[in-house]
Amino acid sequence: MPNHQHQMLRHPIVLRTLDVLRVERLTPHMQRVTLGGDELRGFHSAAPDDHVKLFFPNTTGELVTPTLGPNGLEYPPDREPSPMRDYTPRHHDAERNELAIDFVLHGDGPASHWASQAAPGQRIGAGGPRGSFVVAGDFDRYVLVGDETALPAIGRWLEEMPAGVPVDVLLEIPEASDRQQLNSPAHVNFTWLERDGEAPGHGDRLQRALQSLPAMAGDTFYWIATESRRARAMRLFLDNERGIAKECIRATGYWKRDADSDE
């Protein structure tokens, strides 16, 4: 196997307060919020699965964001901090000075609640990304596996794929109406897996779909992002059952089924 060269890039940590410019309901369970403002200038995201930290209004409706101190993020001592969650920069347009973030609408946590009522003129805090893992672009094939929380990263990655490369996409979504039109210069084969009322994080649709993929000649890179235990199970399958080298797998738990959170 050729020595595919991934890159780990570090970025200066910048904390920003951004303005809501537009809100668009993409599907029943996905809301796109486009952000802008003078503080967005200089923003940089080098990889499709980068994460920015978003800071939402606290329980009193106040946006209380941290500053960067010697020990990391520091909040004012006598005020309730804004809750923080990680999100993928779905699209950044430096010329228009806009950043699109796609929110999954589920649960009643601070991020879903905020996104469901977001409107132009509101403000939100943002920090990062602090780093980017840039996957080598010379694999013969790519396999992207995820649930709806991974849709923003998968959509962005497909747009940035090399022209003509074969890509298999396995996506679990709440229902058929949550399918999105995802464009790519690559040759993409989509498998949409609808839960149709089953709670997220249950079942084994993604695992079975991954196991059923036929082998292909050449080197394949596997990117997996879903509930934490399921991501680990698929990584172990690829490692133990298929003998896939660890540098050909990037599996991330985007959320935990039993966590007290909506993300």
Disulfide bonds with the S-S distance in Angstrom:
none
